[in-house]
C-alpha cells in the first residue's frame, strides 16, 4: 500500500511503472543506478499525471484522441527482400508531392520469385524497369501490361498499373550481391555474377557471357576470391572497366597496393575481348562528360589526361606479352624479334618452349653522329628500318652437354613456340604516345 499526498483539489491519473527499456531515459533515484532496469518498490513505482489542462477545477480534460499508430505489444517486422513498392505521384510543375503516401487500399506492391534471392539493383530503361536479383534478371512493364494468347504471343496494353507484369530474361544469371559491378552504355548493361563465376552483358539479344571470350578460367577463379567488385563504363575509351579486389595477404608492408590483391581490366566491344590490365585499384569508378574518373581514398582522379601509365601519382611501365607460334607443328629457330609501332619498346625476355632464353633487347635510340651509329651496331638494341624495328635474338641459355655452340656464341631460339615480354618505360616518355601494333619473328626450320 502507498500513500500519495495531493496538495490541491483536482483529478489525477495514478499510473504504475511497468518496465523501463531505454537506459538513457530511465527515472532518477532510487532506481537510476540499477543496471538494465530498476528494483520494484511498492511505494516508489508510481507516477502522477494531471488529467486537466492547467490543473484547474472542471477544466478540459486531456485526451490522446485518435491515434495514427498503434502501440503493439508483440511487434513483428517482415522483410520482403523480393518485393517492390511505390508511393504516390510527384509532379514538380503542379506542386503535387505524394511520395510519402503508401495507400494500403491500392495495389502498390509487386513481388518477384523469392527463390531467386533478394533484389540488388533496379534500372529504368525507356518504359521498362529492369530488376536484378541475386540469381535472376527480369523486366517489369511500367504503366502498361501484357496479355498473352494461347500461342504465347504477347500484346502490350495500357493499364493503370505503375509496375506491370514481371517477365524474366532467359538464362539462370543474376548480379549476386555485387550491384556496384553494374555499368551501362546505350542499350548494353554489364554486370558480374559471382556465384556463376562469369561476367555478363545484357543487350537487345538477351544475356551474353562475355567472360567466355578467352577469359573463362580467369574469371572463374578471380571472382570466387574477390571480396569487392567495382565496374563502370569508360566513356572516353569506350570500354567496360572491371576491378576485382580481394583481401589482404601476407604481412603489412608500407605500400598498401603490394599486399592487397586486385585485378583491374577492360573489355572492348570492338574486338569482343579483354584487352588490357591496369595498375590501379579504385574505390569507385564513374564516367562524366566524356571523361573517366576514379575515386581513391576520398580523392577524385581523372584518367584520360596527364602522363601515360600514371595512376594516383605513380608511373608504371607498360607490358605486353605475346605468343609467337607460326607453323605450330614445326620445330623451328626464331632468329629475330620485330615489332611495328613507336620507338621506345624493349624486349624484356623471350623464352622458347625448349627452355632457350634470349638476351634482353634494348630500346631503339636515334643516332645523330657517325661514331654513335658505328657503336650502336655492336649493341643489342632494336634497329629501325623502313619504320619497322627489329633485332637479332642472341641465345642466353646455359650450356647443354652435346651442343657445339651455345650461349652468346649462338643466335636464335629453338622450339615450337616462344613467349615474348615487351616493355615500355613510361617515365621516359611521359607525354608521348608509344603504340604497339604488331610483333613478329623471322623463323627457319630446325635442322634437328
N, C-alpha and C positions, 0 to 999 in steps of 0.2 A: 504494500500500500504506500502511495506517495501523496504528500500534501503540497499543493501549488498555491502560492499566495497571489491573489488578484487585488490590485490596489484601487481599481475603479470599476464601475458597473459597465459591462459590455458583453458581447457574445464572442466566445473564443472556440477555436478548434484545438483540441489537445491530441497530438499525434505521437505515435510510438516509433522510435528509430529502429528500422528492421535490419539494415546492413549498410555498410559503407564500402564502396568498391574502390573509388579513386582516392589514393593516399594524399593527393595534393589538396583536396577539399574536405578532408575528414574533420570532424569537430575538434575543438580545443580540449583542454583538460576537463575531465580527468582521464580521457581515453585517447589523447593525441599521441602519447608515447608508446602505444601498443602496436607492434609491427603486424601489418596485414589486417588490421581491423581494430576492434575495441573489446573491452571486457564488459559483458552485460551487467547492468546495475538497475534495479527496480526503481531507485529514487532519481537517477540521473538520465535514463534513456528515454527522455520525453522532450518535446519542444512545443512551444505555444505559438499559434498563428492567429491573428485577429481576422475575423470574417467580415468586418465592415470597413468601408472607406473612411480614412482619417480617425478611425476608432471612436466615432461619435454615436450617440444613442439613436437608434432607429435609422441610421444612415444606410445607404445602398450596400447590400451585401456583395461580397467578392465571389465571382464565379468564373470558372475557366471557359465556359461557353462551349462552342463546337470545336472539337479537336481535329486538326488536319491530319495528325499522325497518331497512331495508337501505340501505347507502350505495351508491347507484348512480353509476357514473362518468358516464353520459350521462343526466342527469335531464331530463325533458320535462314541461312544465306544459300542461294542457289547460283552456282557458277555455270552459266551457259556459254561454254567456250566455242560452240559451233553455231551461234545464233547472231543474226544482225537485227538491230532495232533502229528505228528512225523517229525523229521528233517532228514537230510542226514545221511549217514553211518559214523561210526567211526571204524578205524582199526589201532590199535597201532603197528602192525607188519609192515605194509606198509606205515605208516605215514599219512594215509588219515583221515582227520577230517572235516567232513561236518556237524557237529552238529549245526552250526549257519546258515544253509541253509534251508529255508522253501519255496520250489518252489510252487507258486500258479498254475503252469501249470500241476501239478501232483495231483493225488488223495491221499492226505496225511491226511485226516481227517476221523473220524468215530464217529458217534453220537449214543447215547443211547436214550431211550424214556424219554423225559423231564418230563413226568408225574410222574416218579419215583424219582424225585429230583436230586440233584447235585451228582457228582462223588466225593466220600470221600477217597477212598483207592484203590490202584492198587497193585496186587501181581502176579508176573510171576511164573508159575509152569510148568516146562518142556517146552512144546511148546504151552502153553495156557496162556492167560492173564485174570486173574480173576478181575472183576470190581465190586466194592462195591458202590452202590448208597444208598441214604437215605432209600429207600423203596424197593430195589431190588438188587439181586446178580446175575451177569451174567458172562459169559466167552467168550472171543474172541479168535479165532484161530490166531496163529502167523505164517506168511509165508505160509499159506495154506488156503483153503476154503472148504466149504461143499456143496455138491449138493444133494438135497432131491428128492426122487422118488415120484410117485403118492401115494404110500402106506405110505409115511412118513419116509422111511428108508434113513439114511444119508450115503453119501460116501465122504470121505475126499480126496481132490485132491490138487496137488501142484498149487501154484499161486504166482504171483509177488506181491501180496498184503502183506504189512507188518502187518496190522491189518485186519484180515478177518472178517467173519460173526460173529455177536454177538448173542449168544444163552443164554437165561435166565434159571436159575435154578428153579425148581418147588418150589412154596411157595411164599407168599407175605411177604418176610422178607428182611430187609436191615440192614445197620450199623448205621442208623440215622446220627447224627453229632458227632460220637464218634470213630474216626479212631484209637485212642490210646487204645481202648479195644481189638484190634486185636492181636492175637498170633497164632503161627504156630509151629507144631511139626510133622514131617513126612508128611503124606498126610492129616492131620487134621488141620483145621483152626477154631479158636474160636473168637467170637465177640459178641457184645450185640446189641439189637435193643430196644432203649429206648422207642420208640413210641409204640411198641407192648408189652413192659414190659417183655422181655424174654432174655435169654442167649442162643446162638446158636452155633452149631458145623457143619462145612461144611467138608464132607469127601467123600469117593468114593460112598456112598449110598445117597448122597444129603445132604440136610439141616435137622438137628435134633435139637429139642428144649430141651436142656439139663437142663434148669431151671425147667422143669416139673418133674425132679427126686426128688420129695419130697420138692421142694422149690418154687413152683409156686406162692403162695401168698406172700412170702418174696420178690422175685424179682419184682413182680408187684408193690408193694408199694415202695421198696427202689430205683428202677430205676426211678420212677416218681419223687422222691425227690432228686435225685442226680444231682449235677451241674458239677462234674468232674468224669470221669471213666478212670481207668488205668488197663490194663491187660497185662499179659506176661506168657510165659511158663517157669515153674521152671524145668530146665533141670536136676537138682540134685535129686529132689524128684519125678519127672515125674508127675507134677500137673499143672493145669491151675489156676493161681492166679489172682483174680479179686478184685479190690479195688473200692468201691462205696463211693464217697465223696460228702458231702453236704455243705451247707452254715453255717455260724456262727449262733449260737443260744444262747440267753441269754447275760448277761454282760461279759466283757472281763476279765478272771482271768489270773493268771501268767502262767499257763500251757496251751499252745495252743491246745493240743490234747483233753483236757477235755471239751472245749466249741465248738469244731468243730466236727460235726457228721461224722462218717465214718464206713464202714463195709468192712473188708478185709477177704476174704475167698478163699478156694481152692476146685477144682473139680478133682476127681481121676477117671481115666478111669478103673482102676482095679475093683472098686466096683460100678461104674456108679452112683456116688453120691457125694454130697458136704460134705467133711469130717471134715473140721476144720475152725474156725475163728482165726484171728491173731490180736495181739495188736500193730499194726504199721500202719501208714498212709504214704505211699510213694508218692513222686512226680513223679517218673518213675520207671519202672521195666525192667530188661533185664537179659538174660542168656548168658554166655560166657564161653567156655572151661570147661564144666561140672560144672560150678559154677553159683549160682543165686545171682544177685546184685539188690540193690535198691538205688535210689538217694533221698536224703533228705537234703534240704537247701544247695544244692550245694556240698554235700559230698557223696562219694560212700561207700556203706556198703555191706559187704559180709555176706550172711545169713547162709550158711551151715558150720559155724565154730564158735568157742568160746563157751560161756555159753548157755545152753538151756534156751529158753524163754527170751532171751535178745535181745532187739531191740533198736537201737540208744542210747545205753548207759544205758538203763533202763531194769531191770529184772522183768518180770511179772510172776504171778502164772499161772499154767495150770489148767483149769477147765473142767470137763466132767459132763454133765447132762444126766441121763438115766431114762427111764420109765420102772418100773417093773410091769408087768401086766400078770402074769401067770394065766391061767384059768379066763378069763375076767368076766364071768357071776357069779363068785363065790365070796361072801363076805368072806374075809379071814383075818387072823392075820399074819403080817410079823414079824417073830421072830428075824432074824439075817440079817446082811449085809455082803456079801462075795465078794472078788474080786481075780482075778488072774493077776499077774504082778510083778513089782518090789516093794520093800518096800519103804515107804515114803508117800503113798497116805493116805488121811484122809477124813472122811465124814464130809462135812461142814454142810449139812442139809438134812433132809428127811421128806417129808410131804405126808400123805396119802390123798385119796380122801375124807375121812370123816373129815379131818381137824386135825387129830392126827399128832403131831410133835415129832421127835426123838431128843434125846440129841446128840450133835456132838460127833464123834468118832475120837480120836487122831491117829496119825501115829504109825506104829509098831516101837518099839525100841528094839534092841538086848540087852538082859540081860546077863551080864558076871559073876554075883555073885548070890549066893543063896538068899540073903536078897533082892536084887533088883528084882529077879524073883518072890518072895513072894509078894512084894509090887505091882508089875505090875498086879497081879491077881485081885486087887481091884480097878484098874484104867480102865476107859472106853477107852481103846485103842485097835487097831487091834492086834490080836494074829496070830502067824504063825503056821500052822500045815500042814505037807506034802507039803510045798512050796505053800500053799494057805492061804490067810489072811481072817480072819473072826472076827466078833464082835457081841455081843448081842445088840439089839435095846431097849433102855430104853425110855419109853414114857415120854415126857415132856409137854404134853398138860395141859391146865388149868382144874381145877375141873369142872365136869359136874354133875348137880343135878340128883340124882337117881343112880349114879355109886357107887359101893362099894369100888373099888380101882382105883386110878388114879395117874397121875404124876409119880415120881420116884418109887412109890410103885408097879407099874405095868410095865410089859415088853411087847414089840411088838406094832405094829400099825395096826389098823383095818380099812379096806376099800377095794374097788375094785382094786385100783392100788396106787402106790406111785411114787413120783418123788424124785430121789436121786441126790444130787450135791456133787461130789467128787473132791477134790482139791489136788494139789501138789505144795509145796512151792519150786520153782526152785532155789531160792537163797541158800537153804540148801544143794542142790546137783548141783552145777554149772556145773560140767563136767561129771556127771554120768547120763546115760540114764535110765529113770524110765518109763517102758512101762506099759500099762494097757490093758489087753487082754479081760477080761470078768467081768461082775458084775452080781451077783445073790442074791437071798434071800430065806431062808427056810420059808415055809408058812404052816399053818394048817387051816382047815375050821373053820370059826367062829361059835360059838355056839349061836349067836344072843342073 
